[in-house]
Amino acid sequence: MRAVFLAGAWSASFIGDEPAYLRLARGWAQHGAYTGQWPPLFPGFLALCFDAFGDQGVRAARVGLTLLSVLVGALLMALAANVSGPRAARLTGWLYALYLPLVPYAHLALSETLYLTVLLPALILLARAGREREGAPRWVLPLAGALLGLSALVREASLAVILCVVPWVAFATRATPRAGLSAAAMTLSMAVLVIAPWSARNLFAYAKVVPLSTTSGTNAFLGLNAVYTNFDLVRLADANPSHVVGSGLRARLLSDPPPAWGRAIEGNVAARDAVNLRSGLRFAVEHPGYVARTRVLRLADFFTPLSYAVKFQRLGAYGAPLDHTVLRVGVAWVAVLQVLALLVLGLLAFAAARLRPGSRTLMVTVAAALTAPALLVAMSRFRAPLEALLLIAAAALIAGPREVAPVRRLGSALVGLAALSFLWYLSLPPTVASLEAIP
């Protein structure tokens, strides 16, 4: 599956963050300096490709990411075996291989594949610690913490995962509160130790404490402002067609916007980032009603049936053998239906699938952490790590042991399904517009 899409992407160029990543990597390879706003590991990976292969660095990166995507599949199967069992692990492998919305990240110069390559081993170790508790080897939690730190050096959003997982370690991996606090402190300390050298570099570079990156201000500009941006809808002439149900509610959520604030332009990137973040927080305090309304739309953008698999079929980004209209329409429709099915199955799995001790709370904790940033800025790309975990949950529901779910959990699942249905109602206009725009 991924080889076919790699062939289509061989001479393609993709809009979005990919050109910025590639530009930074070329500069790093040529001048030995990194000047980007993102954490360093993924641009560093791309810079190594340019160092080794010169002008063919982009293609080398696409091949390397495709090979890493195979490793991601194996890691997902290993995590599924830890939280559910071997049957769920095998099904997870098949679901991952055939799940189209995750396929583009195997060849796009974006950080999702490298992120999962580092994050999933940490979750495997944490699942083992939750299952074996005091019987787990002493190195399991420190190594998990180090890997969580590395994942934050790939994607800053992993800070939310670290902050949510550390309390889970305290409660789920030890029998006594004192031992739990000690285990949590060890896990957090290792994550901080891995991140610290980059934080020190930022302190020297910007004369300001910047733990990982200077993206908070950009996210505040896009997410806490009277400016609506959804990169799934780029170059879509009309993302809210009036003939589709839900368009009126979408329009009302964005109606009567307050005056937008502009980006800061003075000072170094860290100083500008801090000013923009303060402007965004001030905007949220001054306009709570508008911010609350647009948070609903952000969640709809996060759980939308759309994905990059649809976006790049609409834009005709791929070459042969994926440039035929029938294939483009087919891929887009299948990708939309797969998202709908996965989110429903994943939600039901947390209620009705029998997961091993500690695994349910670990999966729910990480899923919540991966969803939280959507309240600021959202698009389908940010959902990719969550989708990988939901593949495991869906496989556990289908192939793993089931249980008679407690009423409380069934009630939560029903509430979740109702919320998803409402968000999909809001997402229907851009979904229909995207599918209709494929020529």
C-alpha positions in Angstrom: 0.0 0.0 0.0 2.7 2.5 1.0 4.9 1.6 -2.0 2.0 2.6 -4.4 1.6 6.0 -2.7 5.4 6.4 -2.6 5.5 6.0 -6.3 2.8 8.6 -6.7 4.7 11.0 -4.5 8.1 10.4 -6.1 8.1 13.7 -8.1 5.3 15.4 -6.2 5.4 18.5 -4.0 2.9 19.0 -1.2 1.6 22.2 0.2 1.5 22.9 3.9 4.3 22.5 6.4 6.4 20.2 4.1 8.1 22.9 2.1 9.0 24.7 5.4 10.5 21.6 6.9 12.5 20.9 3.7 13.8 24.5 3.5 15.0 24.4 7.1 16.6 21.0 6.6 18.5 22.2 3.5 19.7 25.2 5.4 20.8 23.1 8.3 22.7 20.7 5.9 24.4 23.5 4.0 25.2 26.0 6.8 25.3 23.8 9.9 22.7 25.9 11.7 19.1 25.3 12.5 16.8 28.3 12.6 13.3 26.8 12.7 10.6 27.2 15.2 9.8 23.5 15.6 11.7 21.0 17.8 14.9 19.7 16.2 14.7 16.0 15.7 12.6 15.8 12.6 14.3 18.7 10.8 17.6 17.0 11.8 16.4 13.7 10.2 15.7 15.6 7.0 19.1 17.4 7.2 20.8 14.0 7.4 19.0 13.0 4.2 20.3 16.1 2.4 23.8 15.6 3.8 23.9 12.0 2.6 22.0 12.3 -0.8 22.4 15.9 -1.8 19.7 17.1 -4.2 18.0 13.7 -3.9 17.5 14.3 -0.1 13.7 14.7 -0.5 13.3 11.4 -2.2 15.7 9.7 0.3 13.5 11.2 3.1 10.4 9.8 1.5 11.9 6.3 1.3 13.2 6.5 4.8 9.9 7.6 6.2 8.2 4.8 4.3 10.5 2.3 5.9 9.9 3.8 9.3 6.2 3.5 8.7 6.6 -0.3 8.5 8.4 -0.1 11.9 5.4 1.9 13.2 3.1 -0.9 12.1 5.2 -3.4 14.0 5.3 -1.2 17.1 1.5 -0.8 17.0 1.2 -4.6 16.9 3.5 -4.9 19.9 1.5 -2.4 21.8 -1.8 -4.2 20.9 -0.3 -7.5 22.1 0.5 -5.8 25.4 -2.9 -4.2 26.0 -5.1 -6.9 24.5 -3.5 -10.0 23.1 -2.1 -11.7 20.0 -5.3 -11.8 17.9 -5.8 -8.1 18.4 -2.1 -7.5 17.5 -2.5 -9.3 14.1 -5.7 -7.4 13.3 -4.0 -4.1 14.2 -1.3 -4.9 11.6 -3.9 -5.4 8.9 -5.9 -2.3 9.9 -2.8 -0.2 9.9 -1.7 -1.5 6.5 -5.1 -0.7 4.9 -6.1 2.5 6.8 -5.7 5.1 4.1 -5.8 8.3 6.3 -2.4 7.4 7.8 -0.8 6.4 4.5 0.3 9.9 3.4 2.5 10.3 6.5 4.6 7.4 5.2 6.0 9.7 2.4 5.2 13.3 3.4 8.1 15.2 4.9 6.0 15.7 8.1 6.9 14.6 11.6 4.1 12.2 12.4 5.9 9.0 11.4 9.1 9.8 13.3 6.9 10.9 16.2 5.1 7.5 16.4 8.4 5.7 16.0 9.6 7.2 19.3 6.2 7.5 21.2 5.0 3.9 20.7 8.0 2.2 22.4 7.4 4.5 25.4 3.8 3.4 25.5 4.8 -0.3 25.2 7.1 0.1 28.2 4.4 2.0 30.2 1.8 -0.7 29.4 4.3 -3.3 30.7 4.8 -1.2 33.8 1.1 -1.0 34.4 0.6 -4.7 33.9 3.5 -6.0 36.0 3.7 -3.1 38.5 6.5 -3.9 41.0 7.5 -7.0 39.0 8.6 -4.8 36.0 12.4 -4.4 35.6 13.7 -1.2 37.2 14.8 0.2 33.8 11.3 0.2 32.2 10.0 3.5 33.6 13.3 5.5 33.2 13.6 4.3 29.6 9.9 5.2 29.0 10.6 8.7 30.3 13.6 9.1 28.1 11.6 8.1 25.0 8.8 10.5 26.0 11.4 13.2 26.1 12.6 12.3 22.7 9.0 12.3 21.4 8.7 15.9 22.7 11.9 16.8 20.7 10.0 15.6 17.6 6.6 17.2 18.4 6.0 19.8 21.1 2.5 18.4 21.6 4.0 15.5 23.4 4.5 17.7 26.4 0.7 17.2 27.0 1.3 13.4 26.9 4.1 13.7 29.4 2.1 15.8 31.8 -0.9 13.4 31.6 1.2 10.1 31.7 3.2 11.1 34.8 0.2 11.0 37.2 -0.9 7.7 35.6 2.5 6.3 36.5 2.1 7.4 40.1 -1.3 5.7 40.4 -1.1 2.7 38.1 2.4 1.3 38.4 2.9 1.0 42.1 0.9 -0.4 45.1 1.7 2.4 47.5 1.4 6.2 47.1 5.0 6.8 48.1 6.3 4.2 45.6 4.0 5.7 42.9 5.3 9.2 43.5 8.9 7.9 43.3 8.2 6.1 40.0 6.5 9.2 38.6 9.3 11.4 39.6 11.8 9.1 37.9 9.8 9.0 34.7 9.4 12.8 34.6 13.1 13.4 35.5 14.3 11.3 32.6 12.0 13.1 30.2 13.3 16.5 31.4 16.9 15.3 31.3 16.5 14.4 27.6 14.8 17.8 26.8 17.2 19.9 28.9 20.1 20.2 26.4 17.8 21.7 23.7 16.2 24.0 26.3 19.8 25.2 27.3 20.5 25.8 23.6 17.3 27.9 23.3 18.3 29.9 26.4 21.6 30.8 24.9 20.1 31.5 21.4 17.2 33.7 22.6 18.1 34.8 26.1 14.8 33.5 27.1 13.5 30.2 28.6 12.1 28.2 25.7 11.7 24.5 26.7 11.2 23.2 23.1 10.1 25.5 20.3 8.7 28.9 19.5 5.3 27.8 18.1 3.0 28.8 20.9 2.6 32.3 19.5 1.8 31.0 16.0 -0.8 28.6 17.4 -2.3 31.5 19.5 -2.5 33.6 16.3 -4.3 30.8 14.5 -6.4 29.5 17.3 -7.1 32.5 19.7 -8.0 35.1 17.1 -10.9 36.2 14.9 -9.1 34.3 12.0 -10.5 30.9 11.1 -7.9 28.6 9.5 -8.3 24.9 8.6 -5.5 23.5 6.5 -7.6 20.6 5.4 -9.6 23.1 3.4 -6.7 25.0 1.7 -7.6 26.0 -1.9 -11.2 24.9 -1.5 -13.3 27.6 -3.1 -16.4 27.2 -0.9 -15.8 25.1 2.3 -19.3 25.8 3.6 -21.8 25.3 0.7 -25.3 26.5 1.7 -27.1 23.5 0.1 -25.5 21.1 2.7 -27.1 20.7 6.1 -25.0 22.1 8.9 -23.8 25.1 6.9 -26.0 27.5 8.7 -24.8 26.4 12.1 -21.1 26.6 11.0 -21.8 30.2 9.8 -23.4 31.1 13.1 -20.4 29.8 15.1 -18.1 32.2 13.1 -20.6 35.1 13.0 -19.9 38.5 14.5 -16.2 38.1 15.0 -14.4 40.7 17.2 -11.5 42.7 15.7 -8.6 40.4 14.9 -5.2 41.1 16.4 -2.0 41.1 14.3 1.3 39.2 14.7 4.2 40.8 16.6 7.1 41.8 14.3 9.7 43.1 16.7 12.4 41.1 18.5 13.8 37.6 18.0 11.5 34.7 17.3 11.2 33.8 21.0 10.3 37.4 21.9 7.7 37.6 19.1 6.3 34.2 20.2 5.8 35.4 23.7 4.1 38.6 22.6 1.7 36.6 20.3 0.9 34.2 23.1 0.0 37.0 25.4 -2.1 38.6 22.7 -4.0 35.4 22.2 -4.7 34.9 26.0 -5.8 38.5 26.2 -8.2 38.0 23.3 -9.6 34.9 25.0 -10.3 36.8 28.2 -11.9 39.7 26.4 -14.1 37.6 24.0 -15.0 34.4 25.9 -18.2 33.9 24.0 -16.6 33.9 20.6 -13.7 31.7 21.8 -16.2 29.2 23.3 -18.1 29.1 20.0 -15.0 28.5 17.9 -13.8 25.8 20.2 -16.7 23.7 19.1 -15.6 24.2 15.5 -12.1 23.3 16.4 -13.2 20.0 17.8 -15.3 19.5 14.6 -12.1 20.1 12.6 -10.2 17.6 14.7 -12.7 14.8 14.4 -13.7 15.6 10.9 -14.1 12.7 8.4 -11.6 14.5 6.2 -7.9 13.7 6.2 -4.8 14.4 4.2 -5.6 11.4 2.1 -8.7 13.4 0.9 -6.9 16.7 0.7 -4.2 15.6 -1.6 -6.6 13.6 -3.8 -8.6 16.8 -4.1 -5.5 18.8 -5.0 -4.3 16.2 -7.5 -0.9 16.2 -5.8 0.0 12.6 -6.7 1.4 11.4 -10.0 1.1 8.0 -11.7 -0.3 5.5 -10.8 -2.6 7.5 -8.6 -3.5 10.4 -11.0 -6.6 8.8 -12.5 -9.9 10.4 -11.5 -11.6 7.1 -10.6 -8.7 6.3 -8.2 -8.7 9.7 -6.7 -12.4 9.6 -6.0 -12.3 6.1 -4.7 -9.4 6.8 -2.3 -11.1 9.9 -1.0 -14.4 8.1 -0.3 -12.8 5.1 1.3 -10.7 7.4 3.5 -13.8 9.3 4.7 -15.6 6.1 5.5 -12.6 4.6 7.3 -12.4 7.6 9.6 -16.1 7.4 10.5 -15.8 3.7 11.2 -12.6 4.0 13.2 -13.8 6.7 15.5 -17.0 4.8 16.3 -15.2 1.5 16.9 -12.5 3.1 18.9 -15.0 4.8 21.2 -17.0 1.6 21.7 -13.8 -0.3 22.4 -13.0 1.7 25.5 -16.4 0.7 26.8 -16.8 -2.9 25.8 -13.3 -4.4 25.1 -11.5 -6.3 27.8 -8.1 -4.7 28.1 -5.3 -5.9 30.3 -4.7 -4.3 33.8 -3.9 -0.6 33.6 -4.1 -0.6 29.8 -7.6 1.1 29.5 -6.6 4.0 31.7 -3.3 4.4 29.9 -5.0 4.4 26.5 -7.6 6.9 27.6 -5.0 9.1 29.3 -2.8 9.3 26.1 -5.9 9.7 23.9 -7.1 12.7 26.0 -3.6 14.2 25.9 -3.4 13.8 22.1 -6.9 15.4 21.8 -6.3 18.4 24.1 -4.3 20.6 21.7 -7.2 20.5 19.3 -8.9 23.1 21.5 -6.3 25.6 20.3 -5.6 24.7 16.7 -7.2 21.7 14.9 -7.0 19.8 11.6 -7.0 16.2 10.7 -3.2 16.0 10.7 -3.1 16.5 14.4 -5.4 13.5 14.8 -2.9 11.1 13.2 -1.2 9.8 16.4 -4.7 9.3 18.0 -5.9 7.4 15.0 -2.9 5.0 15.4 -4.0 4.2 19.0 -7.6 3.9 17.9 -6.6 1.2 15.5 -5.5 -0.8 18.5 -8.7 -0.1 20.3 -10.8 -1.2 17.3 -8.8 -4.4 16.9 -9.3 -5.1 20.6 -13.1 -4.7 20.2 -13.2 -7.0 17.1 -10.6 -9.6 17.9 -9.8 -9.3 21.6 -11.8 -10.5 24.5 -15.1 -8.6 25.2 -16.8 -7.9 28.5 -20.2 -6.9 29.8 -19.5 -3.2 30.1 -20.6 -1.4 33.2 -23.5 1.0 32.8 -21.3 3.9 33.6 -19.0 3.1 30.7 -21.8 2.4 28.3 -23.4 5.7 29.2 -20.1 7.5 28.6 -19.9 5.8 25.2 -23.4 6.9 24.2 -22.6 10.5 25.2 -19.4 10.3 23.2 -21.3 8.9 20.1 -23.8 11.7 20.4 -21.0 14.3 20.6 -19.3 12.7 17.6 -22.5 12.8 15.6 -22.9 16.5 16.3 -19.3 17.3 15.3 -19.8 15.3 12.1 -22.9 17.3 11.4 -20.8 20.5 11.6 -18.2 18.8 9.4 -20.6 17.7 6.7 -20.4 20.9 4.5 -16.6 20.9 4.1 -16.6 17.1 3.7 -19.1 17.3 0.9 -17.4 20.2 -0.7 -14.0 18.4 -0.6 -15.4 15.3 -2.2 -17.3 17.3 -4.9 -14.1 19.3 -5.7 -12.3 16.2 -6.9 -12.5 16.5 -10.7 
